[in-house]
């Protein structure tokens, strides 16, 4: 099976090669709701009671997307948002520890191919995309440990959306993107705690589009 890294490299080559053939460029900006549906393998460590777990929350941020259309239907897109801060609360046997046991900012650029249905002159144009996301966690904080490390993640991203043309250049868009984001977390303090979190984020975005 082709790896996400190979897909990302292929998209980068197409982006460079498609400069002369591009039909147009589209910039989108708007508001995004970053929702997580996290699962973990539990928390392990010396003195940690069985059933200890965490659950991550949601965040709202701003998003910016740039797309180069190679044909009236096929485009290459780069999407990135202001890194949202994702917070986690304790659950299971350690639920008494409450909210904000750790938090981190999620830097998650996504690059991929997008297929636009319909024709360029249509008012409504649905689209679908497949790409790769790279997620790096920064500004990691925890009130339970003095040192917390989180692994970077590379995974698939699947998108569906629709555009509405207000005029020749301006329009509106709405989209939903599901991503594969997993990270091993190691927290060192009075003891060493470990867990692997499958964030399973879904990003809902709404905003304006400008074509040039």
DAWO-V539786 format. One record per residue. PSI is psi in whole degrees, 0 to 359 (* if undefined). Layout:
# DAWO-V539786
PSI
PSI
This chain:
# DAWO-V539786
138
133
157
325
319
318
316
318
318
316
321
319
316
323
320
314
333
7
311
332
355
136
322
172
146
130
130
143
143
199
140
139
113
104
137
150
58
147
148
172
22
174
128
150
163
128
2
124
151
144
6
136
172
161
131
156
194
169
155
139
181
147
146
132
141
130
133
121
117
329
174
345
330
130
162
130
141
126
136
147
168
123
116
151
119
125
151
144
152
142
181
223
349
23
335
344
341
202
167
46
333
160
157
154
137
109
109
71
145
132
138
178
140
134
124
127
167
200
157
329
356
144
315
128
104
156
160
149
157
131
201
138
141
123
127
135
128
171
47
130
148
139
359
347
146
338
122
128
141
132
149
163
139
128
179
158
131
131
148
142
183
144
145
121
119
323
192
329
323
150
180
156
155
138
162
133
126
136
155
105
116
146
137
130
133
119
124
127
239
333
176
122
142
148
155
124
127
101
327
55
148
126
122
124
148
132
203
154
141
128
136
*
